[in-house]
Amino acid sequence: MESLPVDTNHPAVRDYLSLVRLQVLTPLSLLVNIAAVSTCALLVNPSIGGISKLHPTAISPRPSVIAAYVGAIYLGQIGYCLLLVMARKPETKRALVKGVGFSLVLANFTMAFWAIAWVMQWFLVATITQGILLLFLFYSNLALLIYHPPDGSRPLDTALIHAPMRFFFVLPLTILFPLSLFITLGFTYFPPPGEGPPRDYSKWHAWTGFGIVLGTNLAALLVVMLRRDIVWSAAATWICVSIWSLRPKPAPVYITVIVFTVLHPLGLFASIVYDNFIKQKRRQPVMLPPDDE
């Protein structure tokens, strides 16, 4: 067979072939992710939420709230897959191929494998899997931020590329990886929940949980205020609600997540007001009086 009459080493041809591969592999990986997580959440006993109830920690979230969060991630990824097919602008194609690339494909497969490891109670494997998932999502979000930043002239790119990737990244960063690590290290409380929560904070590992929620939420608040990031603010607030909505909780953790549930939207509002009114007012030029001649 003669060689193809196309130079496959040409950068434009390689980018086109990468886009075609992404158009096939990204929806496939999303389907695998949805199938694995849905099966482990609805058909397996104990389910993903059931495993969390069997191993309660000071930072355990309410499973139904996290399930709604994951559903929002899936909806965002469906929009991303549609954009993969309909993209026409070269800037959008570059963001899809060079910014996100195959990181999202690998992240979806990794999430599916985490669901299986979680229901099998392979907690060390689940923790390692969440760490790998964090690396994939951190790389793609960093590449998007540096090389393909959001542009007001391309709102679909912001809504269907940047927002879903950031929303996905916040989930393992703020709850799934810390929760897997807690259970792996044995930071669960005893006696079992049917016999009531412990009164001693040391048995809760309450201060370790306090450090986790304080550190992740302070970092999130910093990002929200510096970048006026609506998506991160909504995601971080959602995670906080998922934690305090499951009772009982030790007071240091409960109070912290309640406070940050208010601080995330408040910090976003304050940063927007500062940028649009105070900062821009300072930048306005001052008209000097004419020189006397």
C-alpha positions, 0 to 999 in steps of 0.5 A: 500500500502506497503511503498516504498523500498527506504529510502526517508530520505537519503540525496542522495535520497532527492537530486535526488527527488529535481533534478527531481522536478526542471526538471519539475517545472523550465521549467514550471515556465519559460513558465509561465514567457514567456507567461505572459510577452509576452502577457502583452508586445504584446497583452495588451493595454497599454502594459508594454512599454506603461505603462512606456511611460504613466508614464515617469521618469528621469530613464525610459529605452527604452522598446525595449532595455529592451525587448532584455535584457529579451529575453537574460535572457530567452535564458540563462534559456533555456540553464539552463533547458537543463543542468538540464536534461543533468547534470552528474557531482555531482558538477553540480547537487549540484549547481543546487539543492543546489545553485539555487534550487527553487529560480529560479522557484519562481523568474519566477512566481514572474516575471510573476505576476509583468507583470500583476500588471504592466499593471494593473497599480498596482504600489505598488504591482509591487514594492513589487513584484520586491522586492520579486524577488530581494530577490529570486535572491540575495539568489540564486546568493549568494549561488552560489558564496559562496558554488558553485563558478565558476570553470574553469574545468566546463565551462558549469556550468559558462555559463548556471548556473552562467551567467543566474542567474547573468544576471537575478539579474541585471535587477530588481536590477538596473532598474525594482525595482527603476523604479517601486518605482519611479512611486509608489512614484509619481516621474514622470514628468509633463506636459505629454511628448506630451507637452514637458519635464519640464525645472526645474530639481525639476519637473524631480526629476532629482537629485533623479534619479541621485542618483539611477543611480550613486549608482547602477552603482558604486556598479556594477563597484566595482563588475566588477573590484573586480571579473573581472565579464564579465557578470555583466559588459555586463548587467550593460552596457546594462542597461545604454544604455537602459536609455540614449537611451530614450530621453529626459533625465535630464543632471545629469542622462544622463551624468552619464549613458553615463560615466558608459557605458564607465567605465564598459567595461573599468574597466573590461579590466583594472582589467583583465590587472592588474591581468594577468600582473602586479599582477602575475609579482609581485608574480614571485619568485626572484632567489637569488645568490648562497652563497659564500663558 
